[in-house]
Amino acid sequence: MAVAAWHEPSPSVVSVNGLGYCPLPPNARSQAPAQPDQSLLLLMFGLSQGLHPQG
């Protein structure tokens, strides 16, 4: 009974160009390349310090 009631949607096309679901206007879609800075390096260092087991 549960198997007959289960419905999983199949893959379907959202829009022709694939951008119909996005609320941004087409001219606002350009992105500047990300530039790593000292804040990113400090964050990565801080995250890596938490990976060691405490004992």
GUKE-410873 format. One record per residue (C-alpha): residue number from 1; x, y, z. Coordinates in steps of 0.2 Angstrom, whole numbers. Last residue first. Layout:
k:NUM	east:X	north:Y	up:Z
...
***
This chain:
k:55	east:217	north:72	up:124
k:54	east:209	north:83	up:111
k:53	east:209	north:77	up:93
k:52	east:215	north:89	up:80
k:51	east:203	north:96	up:68
k:50	east:200	north:112	up:77
k:49	east:216	north:120	up:72
k:48	east:212	north:117	up:53
k:47	east:197	north:129	up:55
k:46	east:207	north:143	up:62
k:45	east:220	north:141	up:48
k:44	east:207	north:141	up:35
k:43	east:199	north:157	up:43
k:42	east:215	north:166	up:44
k:41	east:219	north:162	up:25
k:40	east:202	north:168	up:20
k:39	east:204	north:184	up:30
k:38	east:221	north:187	up:23
k:37	east:214	north:188	up:5
k:36	east:208	north:176	up:-8
k:35	east:201	north:184	up:-24
k:34	east:184	north:178	up:-31
k:33	east:181	north:181	up:-49
k:32	east:168	north:194	up:-52
k:31	east:151	north:188	up:-56
k:30	east:140	north:192	up:-71
k:29	east:121	north:188	up:-68
k:28	east:115	north:206	up:-65
k:27	east:111	north:209	up:-83
k:26	east:99	north:194	up:-84
k:25	east:88	north:200	up:-70
k:24	east:89	north:190	up:-54
k:23	east:74	north:180	up:-48
k:22	east:81	north:163	up:-54
k:21	east:68	north:150	up:-58
k:20	east:68	north:154	up:-77
k:19	east:87	north:152	up:-79
k:18	east:88	north:135	up:-87
k:17	east:87	north:142	up:-105
k:16	east:71	north:132	up:-110
k:15	east:63	north:132	up:-92
k:14	east:62	north:120	up:-78
k:13	east:65	north:104	up:-88
k:12	east:60	north:88	up:-79
k:11	east:67	north:75	up:-68
k:10	east:54	north:63	up:-61
k:9	east:44	north:67	up:-46
k:8	east:44	north:53	up:-32
k:7	east:27	north:47	up:-28
k:6	east:24	north:34	up:-14
k:5	east:6	north:29	up:-13
k:4	east:8	north:12	up:-22
k:3	east:23	north:9	up:-11
k:2	east:14	north:12	up:5
k:1	east:0	north:0	up:0
***
